[in-house]
Amino acid sequence: MKLRDKVAIVTGGGSGIGAAACYAFAREGARVAVVNRSPAKAEAVSRAIESEGGRAIAIAADVSVSADARRLVEATAADLGVPDIVFNNAGISPSGRITDISEAEWDECLNIDLKSVFLIARSAIPLMIAAGGGVILNTAGTFGIRAAKNKAAYSAAKAGVINLTRSIALDYARDNIRCNVICPGYVDTPLNEGFPPAARDAFLDQYQPLSGLIGAADVAEMAVYLASDEAKMITGGVFVLDGGQQAGLYA
Ligand SMILES: NC(=O)c1ccc[n+]([C@@H]2O[C@H](COP(=O)([O-])OP(=O)(O)OC[C@H]3O[C@@H](n4cnc5c(N)ncnc54)[C@H](O)[C@@H]3O)[C@@H](O)[C@H]2O)c1
């Protein structure tokens, strides 16, 4: 087991990549705090882990709210122990150019996708330092490396997550805290439910060199590795998992 006796917080743990990470972390021996805005989704994942003999708790929280960010870290520490791993993965993916979206829509995306990393990491880091170290993982996306058309707020937020990852890595390396970011390409999750299968297949055929769909479990396996001691010398890294999209122009 790669995460035996570790305590992990996973935001957005109620579905998609986050749920897959919760199951994978639990399978590797971690006690898991499943954080989601939807209490029912968080409960369902934590119950599934416990029914398999793992240890998990469900925490309903909005990661973009400062008080919730503090509470979710404190509740995890009280129930499961000081978090060794924080996976900042919750996110939304709105579309629109800057002339199409409202200021409120901009703020919502930046607050959930980027500010949440600041809020949760700053609550967890003092506990990690006192405990001797820890791991912070973030989910950005390939649109944070190269922007996508009609995804202005999302592309900006995810680019911010990438450089915030590097800042945290530099600032806390000597506290034995590692921070890395995963950049998935198109992953088959509820986030993409609105994408009709035919359009999705045409998109992937044009832009993704490797055939097939990236699954949430593929991303979860990368998260397990980066959270584990096998990655003990890796920090500030940007890990692309995209079927080759970022290798160059393919279309
Ligand atoms: N699916 C993809 O193609 C893809 C690609 C690149 C990056 N990502 C990123 O992966 C992460 C996970 O997305 P997913 O694909 O698993 O989709 P998803 O919609 O299944 O998961 C996102 C989860 O975050 C939760 N969430 C949203 N806002 C929240 C908030 N304010 N507080 C707490 N929870 C909140 C949602 O309820 C949901 O459970 C996101 O950050 C997303 O941007 C996804």
Ligand as a Chemical Component Dictionary entry (heavy atoms), coordinates in Angstrom:
data_LIG
# 
_chem_comp.id                   LIG 
_chem_comp.type                 NON-POLYMER 
_chem_comp.pdbx_formal_charge   0 
_chem_comp.three_letter_code    LIG 
# 
loop_
_chem_comp_atom.comp_id 
_chem_comp_atom.atom_id 
_chem_comp_atom.alt_atom_id 
_chem_comp_atom.type_symbol 
_chem_comp_atom.charge 
_chem_comp_atom.model_Cartn_x 
_chem_comp_atom.model_Cartn_y 
_chem_comp_atom.model_Cartn_z 
_chem_comp_atom.pdbx_ordinal 
LIG N1  N1  N 0  -13.194 16.286 -17.109 1  
LIG C1  C1  C 0  -12.257 16.922 -17.810 2  
LIG O1  O1  O 0  -12.202 16.809 -19.037 3  
LIG C2  C2  C 0  -11.263 17.780 -17.106 4  
LIG C3  C3  C 0  -10.138 18.227 -17.830 5  
LIG C4  C4  C 0  -9.175  19.019 -17.209 6  
LIG C5  C5  C 0  -9.367  19.380 -15.884 7  
LIG N2  N2  N 1  -10.474 18.953 -15.203 8  
LIG C6  C6  C 0  -10.598 19.362 -13.815 9  
LIG O2  O2  O 0  -10.753 18.227 -13.003 10 
LIG C7  C7  C 0  -11.390 18.593 -11.787 11 
LIG C8  C8  C 0  -12.456 17.566 -11.472 12 
LIG O3  O3  O 0  -13.460 17.621 -12.472 13 
LIG P1  P1  P 0  -14.209 16.332 -13.013 14 
LIG O4  O4  O 0  -13.905 16.226 -14.449 15 
LIG O5  O5  O -1 -13.977 15.189 -12.130 16 
LIG O6  O6  O 0  -15.728 16.849 -12.964 17 
LIG P2  P2  P 0  -16.874 16.685 -11.879 18 
LIG O7  O7  O 0  -17.884 17.727 -12.206 19 
LIG O8  O8  O 0  -17.305 15.274 -11.786 20 
LIG O9  O9  O 0  -16.129 17.041 -10.506 21 
LIG C9  C9  C 0  -16.050 18.313 -9.958  22 
LIG C10 C10 C 0  -16.599 18.224 -8.544  23 
LIG O10 O10 O 0  -16.350 19.457 -7.881  24 
LIG C11 C11 C 0  -17.501 19.744 -7.121  25 
LIG N3  N3  N 0  -17.551 21.180 -6.868  26 
LIG C12 C12 C 0  -17.762 22.162 -7.765  27 
LIG N4  N4  N 0  -17.749 23.343 -7.164  28 
LIG C13 C13 C 0  -17.531 23.108 -5.850  29 
LIG C14 C14 C 0  -17.409 23.938 -4.726  30 
LIG N5  N5  N 0  -17.533 25.267 -4.821  31 
LIG N6  N6  N 0  -17.165 23.375 -3.524  32 
LIG C15 C15 C 0  -17.055 22.038 -3.403  33 
LIG N7  N7  N 0  -17.172 21.190 -4.439  34 
LIG C16 C16 C 0  -17.404 21.735 -5.656  35 
LIG C17 C17 C 0  -18.671 19.261 -7.941  36 
LIG O11 O11 O 0  -19.826 19.055 -7.142  37 
LIG C18 C18 C 0  -18.105 17.976 -8.513  38 
LIG O12 O12 O 0  -18.375 16.883 -7.643  39 
LIG C19 C19 C 0  -11.911 20.014 -12.003 40 
LIG O13 O13 O 0  -11.038 20.926 -11.354 41 
LIG C20 C20 C 0  -11.832 20.196 -13.502 42 
LIG O14 O14 O 0  -11.682 21.525 -13.891 43 
LIG C21 C21 C 0  -11.409 18.153 -15.770 44 
# 
loop_
_chem_comp_bond.comp_id 
_chem_comp_bond.atom_id_1 
_chem_comp_bond.atom_id_2 
_chem_comp_bond.value_order 
_chem_comp_bond.pdbx_ordinal 
LIG N1  C1  SING 1  
LIG C1  O1  DOUB 2  
LIG C1  C2  SING 3  
LIG C2  C3  SING 4  
LIG C2  C21 DOUB 5  
LIG C3  C4  DOUB 6  
LIG C4  C5  SING 7  
LIG C5  N2  DOUB 8  
LIG N2  C6  SING 9  
LIG N2  C21 SING 10 
LIG C6  O2  SING 11 
LIG C6  C20 SING 12 
LIG O2  C7  SING 13 
LIG C7  C8  SING 14 
LIG C7  C19 SING 15 
LIG C8  O3  SING 16 
LIG O3  P1  SING 17 
LIG P1  O4  DOUB 18 
LIG P1  O5  SING 19 
LIG P1  O6  SING 20 
LIG O6  P2  SING 21 
LIG P2  O7  DOUB 22 
LIG P2  O8  SING 23 
LIG P2  O9  SING 24 
LIG O9  C9  SING 25 
LIG C9  C10 SING 26 
LIG C10 O10 SING 27 
LIG C10 C18 SING 28 
LIG O10 C11 SING 29 
LIG C11 N3  SING 30 
LIG C11 C17 SING 31 
LIG N3  C12 SING 32 
LIG N3  C16 SING 33 
LIG C12 N4  DOUB 34 
LIG N4  C13 SING 35 
LIG C13 C14 SING 36 
LIG C13 C16 DOUB 37 
LIG C14 N5  SING 38 
LIG C14 N6  DOUB 39 
LIG N6  C15 SING 40 
LIG C15 N7  DOUB 41 
LIG N7  C16 SING 42 
LIG C17 O11 SING 43 
LIG C17 C18 SING 44 
LIG C18 O12 SING 45 
LIG C19 O13 SING 46 
LIG C19 C20 SING 47 
LIG C20 O14 SING 48 
# 
